[in-house]
Amino acid sequence: MSEKLRVGVIGAGRWSVSAHLPGFYRSPLCDVVMLCDLDLDKAESRARQFEIPGWTDDYEKVLSRPDIDVIDIVTRSDGSHEDLVFATLEAGKHCLVEKPVCHDYRDVWRAHELAQSKGLKTKVGLTFRYAPAVMYMFDLIREGFIGQPFAFNGYEQNSQWLDPDNPMDKRIHKTKPLGEEPWGVDLSRQGITPSSIELYAAPTIDIGLECIGSDLAQVVGVLANMVPFRRKTNLDTEYERINIDDLDMFIAEAKNGALYSMQSSYVTVGNYPGIEAHIYGSQGAIKVRLVDEFGVIQTIHTARPDAVEFVQQEIPPRYFPPGYQKDDRWDCAFYGNLVHNFCQEIIDGGEANQGNFAQSARVQEIINAVVLSHYKHEWVDLPLNDEAGILKTIRFSPF
């Protein structure tokens, strides 16, 4: 394929504007030709900002255009992802979608199989595998820097919702939302609404799987609600009890014998995005920190058995995306790599397709297993065997 890819983006909210659209705008491999949002005024405003020639409030108009090659789905994390993903694939378009693709890992596998049957490439917003520091870490591991992997520790924590005045619902409502299925109202252990484990832990779980080079064999985890009372929407003036996972931890054993731990939260003091990935092995160790502090958005440190002090390494220029500038925010810098990588994979036409639906299914299965472990209060084996159908009864966070 020699011509530029033509892209349609569904969703013109905060994350689309700060990460997705800048990435497409800077990549020399594509042009965004249509932007869709339920708020037509917002769609028009953002389209003009990024020099996009068309906008609409009807996603079917985007999917039906024969000249569009790629659909990017940046909508709420409720069932709209799943519905739009399958509609996109049925329309014969390559698909980029924010996490989660679907709440049940088995549905993610179904989407992957459909894409494979149609010869389509897929990509999921596992943003942080595309941070230059993480890409450099992956290459060091592939080159044997750590030797045999012993242990991975992952953290994704920040304090966005530490303040109970910050509404749980990110949307800016003009009127009270009606007719939506209730969530966070069951105060039992099994009634907690999974949120941080799915929306925040997923990219770091993904990084950990790459670091240890293995699937997980079993997990045990716990979901917690540390800030129980808060405003539910921007229109609410009073706090209400919302039983939602805002802090979680799990440990796991990998099939290759490595140990694995993960903590994610949005009520722990720390700066966004608050990610750390530590990998320790027989020959060395690597620590990557993706935290926006004092103008620095990422660092990588390494150590060896004969030089145990961790030393900061310079990230080679080849790991940065097209158009990168030193004062870029982390979201723009990291997502620029994701978008450009996806376009390159489609244009090249080979088998390469990192961070695709198959990888997302691996991550989602671990998320589902951690939730089941919390509900059952016991270790859960992988791969999952959900004979009781518990997964279908879980109400995940829509935000």
N, C-alpha and C positions, 0 to 999 in steps of 0.2 A: 504494500500500500504506500503510494508516494504522496498523495494529497493529505492535507491536514484532516484529522478526525473532527467530526461535527458532534457537539455535545449539547444535550438538553438537561437542565438542572431543575429538579423538583424540590422546592423549599428555598425561601429567601430570608431565613431567620438569622440569628446571631452567628451560629457556627458556620453557616453557608458563607456569610459575608467575611468572617475573619479567617477562614481556612480554605474552604473549597474554591470559591470564586477567585481569590488571589492566585491559587495554585494553577487553575486553568488559564487565567489571564496571562501568567508569566510563561507558561510552557509554549515552546515553539511548535509543538506537535499537534495542537488542537485549537479550535475556536468554539466558544459557547454561542449557540445560535438562538436558544430560547430559554427563558427563565419562567418557572411556574410557581405561584403561591396562591393560597386561598384569599389572601389580601391582595387584590389586584393593584392597589396603589403602591403597596410595598414592592410587588414584582416589577412595576414600571420604574420606581425609584432606583432599585438595585440594578436593574438592567441598564439604565442610563449611566449609573456609576461605573459599571464594568464594560460599557460599550457593547452590550448585547442587543442585537437588532430586534428580537421578538420577545414578547411576554404574554402570559395568559394566567387565568385562574382555573383552568381545566386541564388536568394532567393527561387526559385522553388525547387532547390536541397535540401534546408533545409526543406521546407514544405512537401516534398515527402518522407522523411525518416520516416518509421513506428516506429522506436525506440525512436523518440523524443516526449516528452510529452508536453513541454511548449515552446512557441515561445515568445521571447521578441523583440518588435519593437522599435528601437531607431533611427529613420530616421528623415528627415526634417519634419517640421510641415505643409507641403502642403498636397495635396490629397493623397500622398503615404501612410499616416497613414490609411486612410479609406480603400483604396484598399487592403493593406496588412492585415488589421484586418479581413475583410470579407473572404479573401483567407485563413487566418489562421483558422478561425472558420469552414469554409467549409472542411478544411483538418482534423478537429477533434482534434485540439490542444488547450490547455488552453492558454490564451493570456494576456500578459502584454504589454501595449503600452504607449508611452509618450503622453501627452496632446497636442492638442486636439485629441480625437478619430476621430471625424468628426466636421466640422465647424457648421453644422446644428444639433441642439439637437435631432430632429426627427430621423436623421440617427443614432445617438448614441443609441436611444431606439431600432431601428431596429437591431443593432448589439447585444444589450443586449438580445432581444427576441430570436435571432438566437442561441446565446450561451446557453440560458436556454433550448431551444428545444433539444440541443445536450448534455446537462448535463455537460457543460464546465464552469470552473471558469474564471473570468476576473479580471483584475487589471489595474488601470490607474496611471500614474506617478504624482499623487497628493502628491508630496514628503513630504510636511511639516506636514501632519497629523501623520507621522511616526517619527518625531523628538521626542526624549525622553521627552522633556519638554511639548510638546503638548499632547502626550499620557498620561502623568501624569495629565495635566489639564483636559482632557476628563474624567478621572476616578474621579477626585475631583468633577466635575460637576455632574456626575452620582450618586455620594454619597451624593449630596445635598448641597455642600459647598456654592454655590451662591444662592440657593433658586430659586425663580421665576426669569427668565432672563428678564432684563429690556432693556439693550443696548449692542450692539457689535460694536466695532471699529476695522477695519482691515487696515493694511498698508503693501504694498510691494513696496519698493522703493530703488533704488540704482542708481549709476551714470555711468553705463557702456557705455552709448551712449551720455553722456554729451559732449564729445569731438567730433566735426563734422568730424575729420579725421578718426574716427573709422567707418569702412564701415557698412552700414545698412545690407548688405548681409554678413552673417557670414562665408560663404564658401570661401575657398582659391582657386581662379580660376587661371588656367594657360592660358586660352583663354576666350574671352568675351562670356558669356552665350547667346545663340541665341534661338529664337523661344518660349521664355517664355511669358506668358500673362503679360502685363504691370500692375504695381501696384503703387499707390502713386502719380499718375500723374493728377488726378482730384482734383483741388484746391477748390472745393465747400465744403460746410458744409457736404453734403451727400457723398462727394467723399473721405473723409478721410478713410484711410485703417486701420481697427481695428488691433491692435497689442498687446500693453501692456495689455489691458483688457482681452485678451484671453490667451496670453502666460505667463503673470506674475501674474495677479490677481487670476487666477483659483484656485491655492492651498489654498489661504487665504479665498476666497469665501467658499470653502469647509470646512475649519476650522470653519468659522462663522456659517454655517448651523448646524454643530454639537454642537456648543456652545449654540445656542438659542433653539435648539431642535424643529425647525419648518421650513416649507417652507415659502418663501416670497410671499406676496400678491400683491405688486406693487413696481415699481422702477422708479426713474428718475435719469438720468446721463448725463455726458458730456465727450466727447473725445477731446483732445487738441494736437496740434503739437507745442511744445515749441522750438525745434531745427529744423527749417524748411529746412536748407541747410546743406548737408553733402555729403561725398563720398558714392556712391551706392555700389561699389564693391572694392575689393583690387586692381584692375587694374586701377581704375579711379584716376586721379590726380586733377580733378576739382570738386568743390561742385555742386550739382544740387538740385533743389526744389523737396522735397519728402514729400507729405502730408500724414503723418503716425501718428497714435495715439501713442505718447510717454509719455503721462500723462493723466490720467482719474480719475474721481470721480463719485460715485453714492451714493444715500441714498435710503433706502427701509423701508417698513413696513412689518413685519412678520404676518403670519396668527394668531399667538398667542398674537399679540399686541406688541411684542418687536420691538425696532427700531434698524436699521442696517446701518452702513456706511462703505465705502470702498474707498481707494485710492491706485492706482498702477502706477508705473512709472519706467523708466530706465534712466531718465535724472535729477533726484533729488539727491542732494549730500547725500551720505550715503553708507555704506559698504554692499557688497553682502552677503547673499541674501536679507537683509533689511526688514525682516518681523516682524511685531508686531501684536499681537492679544489681545485685551482687552475685557473682558466680565464683566458686572456689573449686579448684581441681588439684590433681596430683603434681602439676608442673607450674601452676601460677594462679593468680586471682585477678579479677577485673571488677571495678565498681563504676557504674554509670549513674550520674545524677542529672535528672531533667527537672530542674527547679529554677524558676525565674527570680533571681536575686541579684540586686546591685548591677543590673544590666547584663548579667551572664545567664544564658538559658540552658546550658548543658556543660557537663565536664565528664571526663573519663580518666580514671586512675588505674594503674596496674602495679602488681607486685610479683616477685619470684621467691622461691624458697631461700635463695642465697642473698636476697635483698628485700627483706620483708616490709620495709617502709613503702607505702603506696605513693607512687609518683604520678603527677598529672601529665598526661600525654596531649600533644597537639593533634587535633583532628585534621587529617589531610584534606585539601580543597576539593578533591574528587567526590567527597561525600555530601556536598552541598548542592541544592537544587538550582535550576536555571533562574537567573535574576536575583539570587540571594544577595541581601545587603546586611552589613554587620549590625544594623539597628533593627533588623526584623524581629517581630514577636515570635515566640516559640510556635504558636499555631500556624502562622504563615510559613515559617522555615521548615517545619516538619511535614506539614501537609503538601507543601510544594514538591517534596520528594515523592510522596505517595501518588499524587496526580500524574506527575511526569513519568514515574515508573509504570503506572497502569497504561498510559498512552503508548509508551515504548513497547510494552509487552504485546499490545494489540497490533501495532504496526509491524513488529518483527514477525508475528504470526507463528512463533514456535511453541514449545511446550511450557516455557517459563511463565509462571503465574503465581507469584508469592502473595500471601495474605488473602487468598481466595476463599470461596465459600467452604471448601473442604477444611481449610485451616480454622475458619470461624466455627465450623461444626465441632472440631476438637476442643476449642476453647469453651463453646457453649455447653458441651457435655460435662466439662469440669464444673462449670457454674451450676448446672442442674444437679450434679452430684453433691456439691457443697450444700446446696439448699436442702436436698434430701437428707444429708447427714445431720443438718440442724434439726429438721423435722423429726427424724427418727432417733436422734441423740446417740448415734453410733457411727462406726466406720462404714464407708460405702465403697464397694469394689467397682472398678472400671475395666472393661466397658460396662455401661449401665444395663440393668435388666429391671425395668420399672413395671413389674407384673401387676402391681396394684393400680397402675395408672395415676399415681400421685401427681406427676408432672402436669397433667391436663387440668388438675384442680387448683393449681397455684396461680394466684393473681399477682403478676409482676407489676412493678412500678411503671406507669405510662410516661414518666418524665426522665 
